[in-house]
Structures are given as structure tokens and as C-alpha cells.
Amino acid sequence: MLTTLQVKSAKAQERAYKIADSGGLYLLVQPNGSKLWRYKFRVGGVEGKQSFGAFPEVSLAEARGLHGDSRKLVAQGINPLRAKQELETAQAQEQLERAKRTFAAVMSDWSFTTAAGLRPSTVKQRQREINKDLMPKLKNRPVDSITRLELTALLKDVEKRAPEVARNLRNHLWGMFEYAIDSGLMENNPVPPLRIMMKRNQSNHPALAGEQIGDFLRALDAATTINEETRIAMLLVSLTVCRKAEVIEARWDELDLEAAQWEIPARRMKANRPHWVPLSAQAVELLTRLRKIVPTGREHLFPNRLDPRRPMANRSLNALMERLGFGGEGTPHGMRATFSTHFNGLDASVDVIEHCLAHVPANAVRAAYNRHAYQEERRVMLQAWADHLDYVRTCRIPTA
């Protein structure tokens, strides 16, 4: 058997040569002076060779220890080279699985999966918030090791600096952890409830009171200098109780005037969920008139005057209300509150009201199912609303 002194004293020769230890272990001395540990073995009659590294990086004792482990495998009829390869593969797979479970990996998958329905500016803002406040602390953490207490502390810390960013981060985290649960990576969502966040200090959109709606509509009818497309856009906001952006960015291919319905795709909705709008007879009449005004081939109902490829300017309807003297009393968005107040005052179904306003459950499956829920009731309610607007405008009950 070799001794450490013999290994150290072995000199290079013109040709490589071997110095045997025992059980197939030997030292291969190369012409360049390197000394390599090798193990010669046979499994099933097939010869094989295994390397244990070089001396002095691997000492004689370490080489014998590695050799002993391999000899045990050979004695069981197992090729130590194949066993080592399988172990390395398993370790690499395990490492890959661990990497997939990290916060950074899951957040990246979730972000990619949900980005398709969002505007590019929204995606950029979301990624900027995630990179700044979440990644530095959570990047390499397994998602199932993150606790509610630490997320609460993180969000409260961000809230001191930027309350709205903290709210956004909570939404991002909630969505990501729900994605992790759906992917089988964990069982419970650790994101704290919304009640831990400070209440928003914001005022609601000013809304016209019931008796002011008639005054506004009469003023809108009487204004002779207003662009007709802008007038129709304002009336559609009132009739459909959709958000201003949903109306002014509407496209002709979303409408079916024969069926008297409007399908707004998820990418244009605030909650990123599609919304079905039944069109009243008054809305269909307005849209039919608009179709004659807007040049054929234009995608938008309300194309921008300077660049027809873009929709009407966002401030156009607000400016219209200001010009008519109602700027401090109402906004286009406030029409939704007026609608809600009117029907809640009549003890109408809250569910129908909320569906008309696109306030549907956040659960993706329920939202998809409920897109057409209360279909007939919503059609009746929006027609009743259109008739009510005609009534307050003219102070007479509309005839069929």
C-alpha cells in the first residue's frame, strides 16, 4: 500500500506510469508531473475507470475514502460512474425544483401570465414596484416559507413612504400567491387582509343629484357649439353607466347593434375582466347616428381629431361638463354613482345594480360565469334608466 511520502516523492518520467495502492486504486503520474487518483473496476464483466481528483488537492486518505465508497457499490453490482451521474442529475433536478419555488421565479411566472391583458404602462409600473420593494427582501426565498407577519411588516414599512404603492404591492402579492397555490407550490395565501392598510384619504367623484340630471341633459341638448361626437359620448356614458375610458376607447367591433349589446374585452376593463352591456333603445339610436358620422374604416367610436388611430382625448368629457357649468357639481364618472343612488332608492336588486356597474366577484371562475348573470334584469334596468333620463330631460313620461 502507498504511503503519503511515496506519493510526494513520485517523480515524473518520460511516460506516464502507475503506482498501485490496493483494491484497484492507483496513482497515475503524468509526464508533466501531475498525480491523478484512479480506480479500476469491473461490473458485470465490463471494465471501468473512475477519477478521484489530483494530489495534493485530494490526499491519500481522501482518495481511499472515495475509493471505499465506490468499492461498496461495485460489490453490489452497481457501476460507481453511473451512480455518480445519477446522483448529480438528481441533485441538479432538486436544485432546479428549489429554484422554481423561489419568490423571484414564481413572481416572474405570474407576471408573465397576467401581463397579456394589461396595458404596457401598467406592466412597467407593476414591475418597477415589485423590483424596488419586494425583490430585495424576498427574491431567493421559497414561497412557502414566507409568513403573513413578515409581509405585514414589509407592507406597513412601504406604506409610511407611499400608501398607494403599498396597496398595489398587496394586490400583486395576493395574485402571485394565489397563482402559487394553483400551481401546487403551497396551500395557504399568507398575504394579510386589506384591513391592515390605512384607509384611503380620497374624495369620491362629484355626482349630479337626481334633480340636476335633467338640467344637465337640457343644457347638453341646447349647446349648439359642441362637437356632435363628444355630445354622443357623454350621453353614452350616462345611458350605459360605463366608465369614461370604457366609452371613449370603445371600438366598433365590440358592438352588436342588432342584438343591442356591447362586449367590452377584459384588457379595457379596470378589473381586467370582460363586461357585457345591454344597450337600451336610446343607446342603439345614438350609436346608429354615430355610425353615420364616423368615417368608415375607423376602429374607434370616438376617434381623436388629431390622430384618428387614437381615441378621443381623456379630458374631453370633463371639459364638456365644465363648459356647461357643471364642472364643480359632477363628473362623467359620477354618473355611475347617480345611477346607483337612483336604483338603490327604489329598493332595486343590489346584485343587478352591481353587475350593471361591472362590480363583479374577483374570483376568475365566478367572474367568467357571471359576465352574463342577471342578463334580462340588467337589460330591463338599463332601459328603465334610459327612460328615466328621457323623463327628467323633458319632464314627461316617454312613449313607446
Secondary structure in CASP SS format (residue, H / E / C, confidence):
PFRMAT SS
TARGET T0000
AUTHOR 0000-0000-0000
METHOD secondary structure of the structure
MODEL  1
M C 1.00
L C 1.00
T C 1.00
T H 1.00
L H 1.00
Q H 1.00
V H 1.00
K H 1.00
S H 1.00
A C 1.00
K C 1.00
A C 1.00
Q C 1.00
E C 1.00
R C 1.00
A C 1.00
Y E 1.00
K E 1.00
I E 1.00
A E 1.00
D C 1.00
S C 1.00
G C 1.00
G C 1.00
L E 1.00
Y E 1.00
L E 1.00
L E 1.00
V E 1.00
Q C 1.00
P C 1.00
N C 1.00
G C 1.00
S C 1.00
K E 1.00
L E 1.00
W E 1.00
R E 1.00
Y E 1.00
K E 1.00
F E 1.00
R E 1.00
V E 1.00
G C 1.00
G C 1.00
V E 1.00
E E 1.00
G E 1.00
K E 1.00
Q E 1.00
S E 1.00
F E 1.00
G E 1.00
A E 1.00
F E 1.00
P C 1.00
E C 1.00
V C 1.00
S C 1.00
L H 1.00
A H 1.00
E H 1.00
A H 1.00
R H 1.00
G H 1.00
L H 1.00
H H 1.00
G H 1.00
D H 1.00
S H 1.00
R H 1.00
K H 1.00
L H 1.00
V H 1.00
A H 1.00
Q C 1.00
G C 1.00
I C 1.00
N C 1.00
P H 1.00
L H 1.00
R H 1.00
A H 1.00
K H 1.00
Q H 1.00
E H 1.00
L H 1.00
E H 1.00
T H 1.00
A H 1.00
Q H 1.00
A H 1.00
Q H 1.00
E H 1.00
Q H 1.00
L H 1.00
E H 1.00
R H 1.00
A H 1.00
K H 1.00
R C 1.00
T E 1.00
F H 1.00
A H 1.00
A H 1.00
V H 1.00
M H 1.00
S H 1.00
D H 1.00
W H 1.00
S H 1.00
F H 1.00
T H 1.00
T H 1.00
A H 1.00
A C 1.00
G C 1.00
L C 1.00
R C 1.00
P H 1.00
S H 1.00
T H 1.00
V H 1.00
K H 1.00
Q H 1.00
R H 1.00
Q H 1.00
R H 1.00
E H 1.00
I H 1.00
N H 1.00
K H 1.00
D H 1.00
L C 1.00
M H 1.00
P H 1.00
K H 1.00
L H 1.00
K C 1.00
N C 1.00
R C 1.00
P E 1.00
V H 1.00
D H 1.00
S H 1.00
I C 1.00
T C 1.00
R H 1.00
L H 1.00
E H 1.00
L H 1.00
T H 1.00
A H 1.00
L H 1.00
L H 1.00
K H 1.00
D H 1.00
V H 1.00
E H 1.00
K H 1.00
R H 1.00
A C 1.00
P H 1.00
E H 1.00
V H 1.00
A H 1.00
R H 1.00
N H 1.00
L H 1.00
R H 1.00
N H 1.00
H H 1.00
L H 1.00
W H 1.00
G H 1.00
M H 1.00
F H 1.00
E H 1.00
Y H 1.00
A H 1.00
I H 1.00
D H 1.00
S C 1.00
G C 1.00
L C 1.00
M C 1.00
E C 1.00
N C 1.00
N C 1.00
P C 1.00
V C 1.00
P C 1.00
P C 1.00
L H 1.00
R H 1.00
I H 1.00
M C 1.00
M C 1.00
K C 1.00
R C 1.00
N C 1.00
Q C 1.00
S C 1.00
N C 1.00
H C 1.00
P C 1.00
A C 1.00
L C 1.00
A C 1.00
G H 1.00
E H 1.00
Q H 1.00
I H 1.00
G H 1.00
D H 1.00
F H 1.00
L H 1.00
R H 1.00
A H 1.00
L H 1.00
D H 1.00
A H 1.00
A C 1.00
T C 1.00
T C 1.00
I C 1.00
N C 1.00
E H 1.00
E H 1.00
T H 1.00
R H 1.00
I H 1.00
A H 1.00
M H 1.00
L H 1.00
L H 1.00
V H 1.00
S H 1.00
L H 1.00
T H 1.00
V C 1.00
C C 1.00
R C 1.00
K H 1.00
A H 1.00
E H 1.00
V H 1.00
I H 1.00
E C 1.00
A C 1.00
R E 1.00
W H 1.00
D H 1.00
E H 1.00
L E 1.00
D E 1.00
L C 1.00
E C 1.00
A C 1.00
A C 1.00
Q E 1.00
W E 1.00
E E 1.00
I E 1.00
P C 1.00
A H 1.00
R H 1.00
R H 1.00
M C 1.00
K C 1.00
A C 1.00
N C 1.00
R C 1.00
P C 1.00
H E 1.00
W E 1.00
V E 1.00
P E 1.00
L C 1.00
S C 1.00
A H 1.00
Q H 1.00
A H 1.00
V H 1.00
E H 1.00
L H 1.00
L H 1.00
T H 1.00
R H 1.00
L H 1.00
R H 1.00
K H 1.00
I H 1.00
V C 1.00
P C 1.00
T C 1.00
G C 1.00
R C 1.00
E C 1.00
H E 1.00
L C 1.00
F C 1.00
P E 1.00
N C 1.00
R C 1.00
L C 1.00
D C 1.00
P C 1.00
R C 1.00
R C 1.00
P E 1.00
M C 1.00
A C 1.00
N C 1.00
R C 1.00
S H 1.00
L H 1.00
N H 1.00
A H 1.00
L H 1.00
M H 1.00
E H 1.00
R H 1.00
L C 1.00
G C 1.00
F C 1.00
G C 1.00
G C 1.00
E C 1.00
G C 1.00
T C 1.00
P C 1.00
H C 1.00
G H 1.00
M H 1.00
R H 1.00
A H 1.00
T H 1.00
F H 1.00
S H 1.00
T H 1.00
H H 1.00
F H 1.00
N H 1.00
G H 1.00
L C 1.00
D C 1.00
A C 1.00
S C 1.00
V H 1.00
D H 1.00
V H 1.00
I H 1.00
E H 1.00
H H 1.00
C H 1.00
L C 1.00
A C 1.00
H C 1.00
V C 1.00
P C 1.00
A C 1.00
N C 1.00
A H 1.00
V H 1.00
R H 1.00
A H 1.00
A H 1.00
Y H 1.00
N H 1.00
R C 1.00
H C 1.00
A C 1.00
Y C 1.00
Q H 1.00
E H 1.00
E H 1.00
R H 1.00
R H 1.00
V H 1.00
M H 1.00
L H 1.00
Q H 1.00
A H 1.00
W H 1.00
A H 1.00
D H 1.00
H H 1.00
L H 1.00
D H 1.00
Y H 1.00
V H 1.00
R H 1.00
T H 1.00
C C 1.00
R C 1.00
I C 1.00
P C 1.00
T C 1.00
A C 1.00
END
